């Protein structure tokens, strides 16, 4: 086995135990392609959601989860990833997603003691992870794992946020320089922090650890 893969396999086993201690429902995927199988053929089959919403996440798209969920029969999907709606309709879909049966997203970072750390623009993603949807799935690439909250916040501000601002073509200083300037730009995407230490109720949040780098 690839020693890097083997290293992360051992580490993700430990991370899964930490998540379980914190009340999350952990799953481990060997690669991004296995995530869709876990989501579609295990979690969704078990939960039988009538409505599904999404929080902005490259990982959800990269793993094929988004396209797989879109093709499900008998499920209403709040497709907040589509760019075809006017802004008002897009915002309303995000509001409706807060009461979905299942919410699927990624995380900006995860600490080694099993906390999820996120920074959001509108706040809909972090709000839904904390409360609203009956169940949540969080896809976590191995590159998101950080030693502690300080390192997690540093990763987000120094890397994930500037890259996302570039991807979204935001008119912020970091989109030009790659460095956070703690700006006051109306295009700023760094507005609402969340640190989820425990899943409440226990088991509500399904955390899928992936032995592969995903997203930003």
Buried (B, 14 or more C-beta within 10 A) or exposed (E): EEEEEEEBBEBBEEBBEBBBEBBBBBBBBEEBEBBBBBBBEEBBEEBEBEBBBBBBBBBBBBBBBBEBBBEEEEBBBBBBBEEEEEEEEBBBBBEBBBBBBBBBBBBBBBBBBBBBBBBBBEEBBBBBBBEBBBBBBBBBBBBBBBEEBEBBBBBBBBBBBBBBBBEEEBEBBBBEEEEBEEBEBEBBBBEBBBBBBEBEEEEBBBBBBBBBBBBB
